[in-house]
Amino acid sequence: MRWSRRQLEREIGLIASELRCPSVNAFGSDLGRLAETTSTALRHGMEVFVQPRLYDRSQEEVLQHMAEAARQAERQRRGDNVKFVTGCEHFLFTPGILPGATFMDRIRGVENIPETEWPAIVGRFREFMGKAVDVTRREFRGKITYGSAAGADSEWNDWSLFDLVGLDYYQYFKTDAEYTEDLGRYRQWGKPIMVLEFGCCTFTGAAEAGGMGWDVLDFEADPPVIKPGIVRDEREQADHVARMLRVFDQEKLAGAHLYSVISPDLPHHPANRDRDYDIAAYSLFKAVRERFDDESSPYRLEPKQSYHAFRRHNC
């Protein structure tokens, strides 16, 4: 993937100034880049939620990676401008909690786990999260949270360990009252509720598909293609983003981070629907590469309808 400091500065500047975002959720596996992203966002006056991610590595490696990320975040923290996220959906992405050798195995297999196995799974999850909080608290003195998959593990996590309830919120309901009831489950802890991720992809039915919207891209084909029957739909994405921002305002949450603004790994192909990977993107912009098949190719950004919906809310 193409990456440069100039590009980082430009895109963080866009998020801070053009989209008027006061806060950003910075995540990644490369801790050097994570620290640089944090520093850049802080220079633009943003609050930063620092979230290290390390997929399919041993629990010990994940905890060591988290500890180093927490040390870096503490060095950058001034007061409350940096908060720390103790990873994301560990029950899927970290081995040893759910059965399955890879996170894709675990995602595909989670629906088939017998009910009798869940108490042991919850126990393993809570044991790991206790360790994650311990290593984080040793290195970081600010506020901490966790990127929890809303709906999947609402009863798993002991939020008393954290300063904020952190949700990856891809729930879909037909009425606002259902959102009120669903989010109300997290108020019992008396903690601020922060949505760390929300959004949907760019096709008809994407709002209901939620966090699995990306699965419309068939990675087994060579090259990958959008699956048959999927219709590009920028209006559905825009309407869902606008609706969720309104719901979060009504519920008086601490804040919400959209996933995502730019997805250069899912470029738009205006002439080939089967390879219009932006259909599977959650981003506000289409990334249009100069050379479509070259991952290192420069790209330009074209706003989608969701960009305008998001900007109208913030501006």
Secondary structure, 3 states (H helix, E strand, C coil): CCCCHHHHHHHHHHHHHHCCCCEEEEEECCHHHHHHHHHHHHHCCCEEEEEECCCCCCHHHHHHHHHHHHHHHHHHCCCCCEEEEEEECHHHHCCCCCCCCCHHHHHHHHHHCCHHHHHHHHHHHHHHHHHHHHHHHHHCCCCEEEEEECCCCCCCCCHHHCCCEEEECCCCCCCHHHHHHHHHCCHHHCCCEEEEEECCCCECCHHHHHHHHHHHEECCCCCCEECCCCCECHHHHHHHHHHHHHHHHHCCCCEEEECCCCCCCCCCCCCCHHHCHHHHCCCCEEEEECCCCCCCCCEEEEECHHHHHHHHHHC
